[in-house]
Amino acid sequence: MAGSKGQNFIGGAAILASAVAVTKVLGALYKIPLGNLLDSEGMAHFYVAYNIYNLLLLLSTAGLPLALSRLVAQAGALGQENQKRRIFRVALGMFSLVGLAGGGAMFFYPEELAALLHDSLAAPAIRALAPSVLCVSLLSALRGYTQGQGDMRPTALSQIIESGCKLVVGLTGAWWLLAHGAPSHRAAAGAIAGVSAGSVLALLVMGGQVLFGSRGVRGVDVPLRRRTIAGELMRIGVPITIGAAGMSAITLLDQVLILRTLQNELGYSEKMASALYGEYTFGMTLFSLPASFIYPVTVSLIPAIGSALARRDERSACRHTESAFRLTALLAMPAGVGLAVMAHPLLDLLYPAVPETAEAAAYHLSVLGVACIGVCLMIVTNGVLQAYGREYVPVWSLLCGGVAKIVVNQRLVADPAIGIKGAPIGTLCCYGLIALINLVVIRCTVPQRPGCGRIFLRPALASAAMAVVASGSWRFMVRGLHLGRAATLVSVGLAAIVYGLSSVWLGAVTQEDIACFPKGKKWLNFSKLAQNKRY
């Protein structure tokens, strides 16, 4: 999908993925020093406020931005400029109401919200986050509008500004308060105020971009009524929101059931059960990292397919779908296989202060690495189904996967011979089943289906070669050369090189794929020029 400011589908996904990489680095630079400043007590107050904030944002921004981008893309494909503007205005009003409600609750009732989570000292941090709820809601409307026009750059820039400001203001605020003798809960409020400051600055910058960039030729089309547009936004956005909230609810329920099973069925104390569950969650940061790079694919995919379908261009929609699957396979398979075969070295490298816990968590991460592939497939198939108007299918597949997760966990965790080792198996079954159901529905409903076997086979072979090199080189360097933790870094580097070369040699990555990335054509032209000079 192209426009005056648009990028192709893969280019847009690449821009957003790059922004995710930057924000992940900035997030680590924010939270790691913050933990050293606030210690466990201050971080507890921080996360109580942040969890409430995340829940309110999930309810307000999980589905509506994607619905907005899809409707804007469809209107743009048909040349309906007035319809695009009315869709944006209606969505902006809806987002404003949601943001005011959520932000008002956090600002006027922080003590009540803190009491619900049994942490009365978290009230200042909750109130400090209130402006961010409104600002991020408005940001979501702006991002959905620009994404619907095929321009991912404003979203990427606003995310980086948001993270950078959070880092500077949050850490400075926490340090200054602690230096002046403030208690930990006040310092936590100062740290979390950086989140609000970042969202305000990002809103101002992106609002200015949209305001000055929206001055164009007025259309001649007659837009739909505001009530009709609002109904369409709700029809598309609510199922997506239910799916996002449902997975969080299932994860929370699963946690409760695992802890109860460990205590009631296997007789562990509360402290021991929490320690065992902590081992399971120890590798969750690595497990969730690959999926964060797949979400940009769906953000770029939904308006691209929506635009193609509005033009009745099924071939283009199928091409976008196939590109999304290929890109997901190229990212998810090496990440999942790498986590599975290198779980112990990676955890030992990242957590040298707690080697026993890292070793115990290695089994969980090795299983979760395989499950990571299912998570990535779930995300991209959800995006395809939502783009094709099958918004409720991900809700039902999520319900089936959640039930499977709970049933498998209950049976395996309650077995004394398996115990907590059954938890990652339940996660694997959950996401694997969801992805399978989604793929079956796509095969049955999408008119021109992509060849999934061909798409996934080549990255799978390249990932297998990568796994052999990673595991073999690490064992050789540790046992033969005695390199210690440095062997992990060298092995990961070698594995990345092998995967890249194997992907090109097997044809998993083509010149057409490279050309779709930002500056890809220039890179190809430079490579051909260099090759011609060589020969």
N, C-alpha and C positions, 0 to 999 in steps of 0.2 A: 504494500500500500504506500503510495507516495503522494506527497503534497508539496506545497511550496516550501514547507519546513519539515517535511516528513522524511523518515528513513524507511528502507525496506525492513521486512519483518526481522530477519536475523541481525541486521545492523542495530535496530532498536533494542533487541534483547541483549546484544553485546554491550551497548551503552549502559543499560540498567545493571547488567552483571558487573561491569566495571565499577559502577557506583556502589553496588553491594560490597565489593571487595574493599573499597576505600572506607566505607562506613563500618565494616567489620574490624578493620585495623584501628580506626578511631574509637570504636566501642571498647576494644581491648585496652587501649591506652587510657580510657576513661575509668573502666571498672577495676582493673588490676591495681592502680595506685589508690583508687578510692577505697578498696578493701583494706589496704595498709593504713589509710588515714582513719577510717571509721571503725575498724575492727569488727568483730562478729555482732556486737550489740547494735552499733550504728547501722550496719548493713541490714540487720533484721528490720529496723524501722524503714529503711530505704525500700526494701523489697515488698513490705506490706503495702506501702503507697503505690509502688510501681505495679503490683499485681492488680490492684483496683483499677488503676489507669489503663492497663492492658485489656482488662475485661470490658470497660466502657468503650475503648477504641475498637475492640473486636466487633462489638454490637453495632457500632456506627460506621465503620470503614471497611469491613471485610467484603461486603458484596456490592454496595451501591457504587463505588468508583468503577468497578468492572462493568456494571450495568450501564453506567453513564458513558464509558468509553465505547461500548458496543453500539449504543443508540446514536452517539455522535458520529461514529464511523459509518454507520448505515446512512444517516442523513447526508454526510459529506459525499459518499459514493453516488448519491442521487442528485447532488447539486443543490440540496435544500439548505441554503445558508440561514434563512430565518428560523427553520426548524432546529438547526444546531444551536443557535443562540437561545431559543426558548427552552430547549432541553437543559442547557447549562444554567439558565436562570432558575428554573424549577428545582434542579438538583441543588443549586447553591442555597436556596431557601430551605430545602429539606435538611441539608447538612447543617445549616445554621441552627435550626430548631434542635436537632439531635445534640450538637455541640453545646448549646446553651443549657440543655437539660442535664447532660453529663457533667459539664463544668460547674453548673450551679449546685448540683448535689455535692460535689467535692469541696466547693468553696464554703457553702453555708452549713453543711452537716459533716465536717471532718471528724468530729468527736464520735458521732454515731457510727460512721463507717469504720473508724479505728476500733471501736468497741466490738463490732461484729467479728473482727479478726483477732480479738483478745490482745490488742496492743495499743493502749490509750496514748502512748508517747509518739505514735506515728501520725497523730492529727496534724502537726505543723507541716510535715512532708506532704500529706494528702492535699492540704490547702494550697501549698506551693505549686502543685501540679495542675490545679484547676484551670488556669488560662490555657494550658497546653491542649486540653481536651477540645476546647472551642477552636483553637488555631489549627490543630491537626485535622479536625473535621472539615474546616474550610480548605485546607491544603489538599485534602482528598478530592474535593470537588474540582479544584484547579488541575490536579494531576489527572483525574479521569477525563477531563475535557481535552487537555493537550495530548494525552495518550490516544484518545479517540481520533485525533487528527494525524496520528502517526508520528508525533514528535515526542521522543522520550527524553530529550535533553533537559527541559525544565524540571522534570521529575528527578532526574539524576543529580542535577545541580542543587535542588532544594534539599535532597537527602544528605548530600555532603555538607552543605551549610548547616543543616540541623545538627548533624553529628559533631561537626567541628566546634560550633558554638557551645554545645552541651559539654564538650570536653573542657574548653577554656573556662567558661563561666562556672560550671559545676565544681571542678577541682579547685579553682581559685576561691569560690565561696566556702567550700568545706574547710579548706586550709585556713582561711582568714578567721572563720568562726572558732575553730579549734585553737588557733593561736591566741585568741582573745578570751579563752576560758569558757566557751560555750559548751553545754552538754552534748552528748552524742546525737540525741534526737533533733536538736537544733542544727547541728552540723549536717545531719542527713537531709533536713529541709533545705539547707543551703546548697547541698550537692544536687538535689533533685530540681532545684530552681533553674539549674542549667538546662534541663529538658524543656522547661517553659520558655526560657530565653531563646533557645535554638529554634523552637517552633514559631515564635513570633518573628524572628529575623527571616526564617525561610518563607513564611507567609508574605512578608513585605516584599521580598525579592521576587518570588514567583507571581504574586499579585501584580507587580509592576510589569513583569514580562507579558502576562496575559492581557493586561489592560492596553499596553502599547502595541502588542502584536495582533490584537483582534480588530484593528481598524482596516476594514477591507470593503469589497464591493457588496452592497446590500442585495439580497436575493429577491426573487419575485414570487417565491412559493408562499402558500398560506399555511402556517404551522398548525399543528394539532392543539386542542385545548389543553390548558395546564393540568386539569384533572386527569385527562387521558395519559399525558406524559408521566405524571406522578404514578399512575397505576402501572405503567410499563416498567418504570424504574423499580417499583416494589416487586412486581412479578418476577423480574430477573434477579434482583439483588437479594431478596429475602431467602430463597433457597441456598444461595452461596453463603450467606451469613449463617444460616442454620448449620450448614456443613462445617464451617470453620469453628463455630461455637460447640458443635457436637463432638468434634475431635478433642477439644479441650476438656469437655465434660467427661468423655470416656476415659481420657488419660487420668483425670482426677479420681474417677470412680475406681479405675484399675489400681491406682496407688493405694486407695483405702482398702480394697479387697486383698491386695498382696500383703500389706502390713497385718491385716486381721488374720489372714491364713497363717502367716509365719508365727503369730502369737498364739492363736487358738488351736490350730491343727498341729503345729510342730512344737509348740511349747516354748518358743523363744521369749525372752523378756522384751519389753518395749524398746529398751536401749539397743539390744542385740538385733532386733528386727529392723530398727531404723538404720543400723550400721550396714546390714546386709542389703537393704534397699538402696542405701547410699552407694554401695559398690556398683549396683546395676545402673544408677544414674550418673556414675562418674564419667563415663564416656559419652554422655548425651551431647556435649558441646560439639565434639567431632562428628557424631552421628547426624546432628541437625545442620551441620555446615554445608554439605553438598546441596541439600534441598533449598537453601537460601539463594543459590545461584540458578535454580530452576524456576522459581517464582517469576523472575523477570521475563522468562520465555512465555508464560501464560499471559502476563500483562501486555506484552507485545502481540501475542497470538490472537487474543479475543477480538480486538478492533480490526486486525488484518483479515481474519475470516469473516467477520461481520460485514466489512466493506465489500469483500468479494461476493458474498451471498446476496447482498443488496443489489449488486450488478448482475446477479444470476450467473456468475462466473464460477461454476463448480470446479473447473479444472484448476483455477488459481487457489481456491479454498483448499483443494486437496494438496496442492503444492506446498502451501503454508503448513498444513497438517504434517506432511511428510518431513518438512524441514524441522518442525518442532520435535518430532520423534527422533530424527537423526541427531539433532543437537543434544537432546536429553540423553540418548544412548552414549554419545561421545563424552559427556560429562559424568553421568551417573555410574556407568559401568567401571571405569578405572577408579573412581572414588570409592565405590562400594567394595570392589575387590581389594583395593589397597588397604582399606581399613580392616578387612577380614584377615588378610595375611600378615599385616604389619601392626596388629593391635597392640601386642606387648611392647615392641620397640618404641612405638609412638607414645604410649602412655608413660613408659619409663623415661622417655626424653622430656615430656612435658611436666611430669610430676616427680622430680627426683627427691623431694622432701618426704614423700609418703610412698616409698617403694612397695610396701606390702599391699596397700590399697590398690595401687596401679596394677600390680600383678594379678590380684583377685578380679579386677575389672576387665582384664584383657579378654577373658572368655566372653563376657557380655558384649564387648565391642566387636569381637570377631563375628558374632551372630548378627549384631545390629548393623555391621557393615553390609551384609547381604540384604538385610531389611531396608537399608538406605536406598537400594535400587528400586524396591517396591514403592517407597515414599516418593521418589522422583517421578516414577511412572504414574502414580496416583495424581500428582500435581498436574502433569501435562495432560493426562487424559481427562481430568476434571475441566481443564481449560478448553479442550476440544469440545467436550459435551456442552459446556456452557455457551461456547461460541455458536454451536449449531442449534441452540434453543432447547437443549435437553437438561435444563438446570436441576431438575429433581432427581435425575439418575445418580449424581454424586452423593445426594443425601441418603438414598436407599443403599447404595454400595457401602457408604460409611457406616450405616447402621449394621449391615451384615458383618463388616470387618470388626466393628466394635464388639459385637456379640461373640464373634470367634475369638477375639483377644481375651475377653473375660473368661470364656469357657475353658480355653486352653490353659490360661494362667491358673485358674482354679484347680484344674486336674493335675497339672504338672507341679505347681508350687506346693500343693498339699502332699505330694509324694516325698517322703523323707530321703529317698535316693537321689532326688533331683533338686528339690527346694527352690531357692532363688534363681537357679540356672534355668528354670522354666519361664521366667519373665521375658527374656529377650526372644525366646521361641514364640511366645504369644504375640509379641510385637511383629515378628516376621510373618506369622500367619495372618495377622490383621491387615497389614499393608499389601501383602501378596494377594490376598483375596479381593481387596478393593480394586487393585490394579487389574486383576483378571476380569472381574465383572465389568469394569469400565471398557476394557479392550473388546470384550464380547459384544457389548452394546454398540460400540463404535463400528465394529465389523458388520453388525446387522442393520445399522441405520445410516451411516455415512455413504452417500452415493458412490463416490470414487475413493475406495479405501487404499491407504498406503500399504506397501508390502512390508509388514512389520518384521517378518523373518529375515528378509534381505537387509533391512535397516539395522537390526540388532546383532546379526551374525558377525559382521566384520569388527565392530567395536569389542564384541565378546572375545574374538580371537586375539585382538591386540591387547586386551586386558589380561588374558591368560599368559601371553608372553611377558607382559609387564610384571605379573605376579611371580613368575618363575625367577626373573632377574632380581626383583626386589628381595624376595625371601632368600634366594641362594647367595646373593652378594652380601647381605647382612650377616648370614651365618658364617660365611668365609671370613669377613672382616673382624667379626667378634671372636671367633674361635681360632682363626689362623693368624690374624694380624693384631688381635687384642686392642682394637680401636675404641671399644666402649661405646658411649652414646653417640660419638661422632659418626659411627658406622651407620646409624639411622639416617642422618642427613645425606650421606653419600649414597646410600641405597635408594632413598626417595628420589634424588637427583638422577641417578642412572635409570630408575624405573620410568621417570617422566620422559627421558630422552628415548628410551626403547618404545614407549607407548606412542609418542609422536611419530617416530619413524615407521613403526608398524602400521599406524593408522593411514599414513600416506601410501605406503607400499601396498596395503590391502585394498585401498580405494575407499576407506571409510570417510576420508576427507578428500574432497575434490577441489579443483580450481574454482568451480562455480561457488562452492561453499565459502572459500577464502575471499572471493570477490564480493560476497554479500556483507562482509564485515567492514566496519569503518576503516578507510584507507586501504582496503583489501586489494582493489584494482591497482593502486599505485605500487603496493608491495609485489604483486605479481609481475607488473611491468619491469620493476627494478630487478627482480630475480631473472626474468628472461633476458634482460640486457646484460646482466652479469654473466649468464651462461653463454650468450653469444660471443662475448669478449673472450671467454675462456677457451672456446673452441674456434 
